[in-house]
Amino acid sequence: QVQLVESGGGLVQAGGSLRLSCAASGTIFSINAANWYRQAPGKQREWVARITSGGSTNYADSVKGRFTISRDNAKTTVYLQMNSLKPEDTAVYYCRGELNTYLYWGQGTQVTVSS
C-alpha cells in the first residue's frame, strides 16, 4: 500500500525553525512532484509550497522567504524547511505527492508556534 508519511512537526517558539519530511513508502515509484498544504483550526486547507518534477519551486506569499521546499536525490522524500516561524503558521501540515501519475495525501503533522 502506497503511503506518504509526514514527520517533523512539533511545538516551537516564534522565530524558531522546524523541518518537515514527507516520505513515500510501499512503492518503487519516486515522488515526481509534491505540494505542502496546511489547515489551521476553523479554516480551510491552504496551499503552502510546490516542487515540480523538474525541481522548480513556488510558494504562497505568506511563507515566501521563510519556507523552503526540497527533495532528496532519490525523490523518495520531500522536505519543508520552515524558518522564522510565526504563531499564524500554526496548523496541521499535509503533503500531497504525485507518484506514477497518482496523487496521494499524507496523514498530516501538527505544527504549533507559540508567541
VMD Tcl script that draws the C-alpha trace (Angstrom):
set ca {
  {0.00 0.00 0.00}
  {1.42 3.35 -1.05}
  {1.69 5.86 1.75}
  {3.10 9.31 2.31}
  {4.17 9.78 5.90}
  {4.86 13.22 7.30}
  {7.05 13.85 10.31}
  {8.93 16.66 11.98}
  {6.09 18.68 13.42}
  {6.04 19.92 16.98}
  {5.91 22.90 19.29}
  {8.30 25.77 18.68}
  {8.58 29.36 19.82}
  {8.01 32.23 17.42}
  {11.16 32.85 15.41}
  {12.19 29.23 15.57}
  {12.57 26.60 12.87}
  {11.25 23.17 12.01}
  {11.88 20.82 9.13}
  {9.01 18.66 7.95}
  {9.56 15.46 5.99}
  {7.21 13.59 3.69}
  {8.41 10.10 2.87}
  {6.95 7.65 0.37}
  {6.61 4.02 1.36}
  {5.15 0.86 -0.15}
  {6.14 1.80 -3.67}
  {9.00 1.59 -6.12}
  {7.98 4.89 -7.67}
  {9.53 8.21 -6.77}
  {7.76 11.43 -5.87}
  {7.62 13.33 -9.16}
  {6.04 16.49 -7.84}
  {4.74 17.47 -4.44}
  {2.86 20.16 -2.61}
  {2.61 21.12 1.03}
  {-0.70 22.35 2.39}
  {-1.78 23.42 5.85}
  {-5.02 23.70 7.73}
  {-5.48 25.83 10.82}
  {-8.38 25.24 13.22}
  {-11.62 26.59 11.79}
  {-10.02 27.46 8.46}
  {-9.90 25.91 5.02}
  {-6.87 23.98 3.88}
  {-4.46 26.29 2.08}
  {-1.62 25.65 -0.30}
  {1.86 26.43 1.02}
  {4.54 25.31 -1.43}
  {5.18 23.23 -4.56}
  {8.09 21.44 -6.14}
  {7.71 20.22 -9.71}
  {9.17 17.14 -11.33}
  {11.91 19.33 -12.73}
  {12.72 20.83 -9.36}
  {11.10 24.24 -9.78}
  {9.56 25.65 -6.62}
  {6.72 28.03 -5.80}
  {5.48 29.44 -2.52}
  {2.43 31.11 -1.07}
  {3.06 34.79 -0.38}
  {2.56 34.20 3.34}
  {5.61 31.90 3.56}
  {7.84 33.21 0.77}
  {11.34 33.90 2.03}
  {10.81 31.84 5.18}
  {9.96 28.33 3.93}
  {11.92 26.17 1.52}
  {10.65 23.03 -0.20}
  {13.17 20.47 -1.38}
  {13.52 16.83 -2.33}
  {16.22 14.22 -1.86}
  {18.15 12.93 -4.87}
  {16.29 9.62 -4.82}
  {12.98 11.51 -4.87}
  {11.62 9.42 -2.04}
  {11.33 12.23 0.48}
  {10.18 15.82 0.24}
  {11.09 18.39 2.87}
  {9.69 21.69 4.07}
  {12.22 23.79 5.94}
  {10.37 26.41 7.95}
  {12.30 29.33 9.42}
  {11.23 32.48 11.26}
  {8.04 30.76 12.31}
  {5.08 32.86 13.40}
  {2.06 31.97 15.54}
  {-0.08 32.24 12.41}
  {1.87 29.32 10.93}
  {0.21 27.06 13.49}
  {-1.67 24.34 11.57}
  {-1.69 20.72 10.55}
  {0.66 20.40 7.59}
  {-0.07 17.89 4.84}
  {1.95 16.79 1.87}
  {0.45 15.69 -1.42}
  {2.66 13.80 -3.78}
  {2.40 12.56 -7.34}
  {3.74 9.04 -7.77}
  {3.29 7.23 -11.08}
  {0.55 9.71 -12.13}
  {-1.47 9.10 -8.95}
  {-1.90 11.65 -6.17}
  {-1.50 10.69 -2.54}
  {-2.03 12.63 0.68}
  {-0.17 12.16 3.91}
  {-1.88 11.99 7.28}
  {-0.64 15.38 8.44}
  {1.72 16.61 11.13}
  {0.89 19.27 13.72}
  {2.96 22.44 13.89}
  {2.32 24.76 16.82}
  {4.11 28.10 17.13}
  {3.88 29.82 20.48}
  {4.18 33.60 20.86}
}
mol new
graphics top color blue
foreach p $ca { graphics top sphere $p radius 0.5 }
foreach p [lrange $ca 0 end-1] q [lrange $ca 1 end] { graphics top cylinder $p $q radius 0.2 }
display resetview
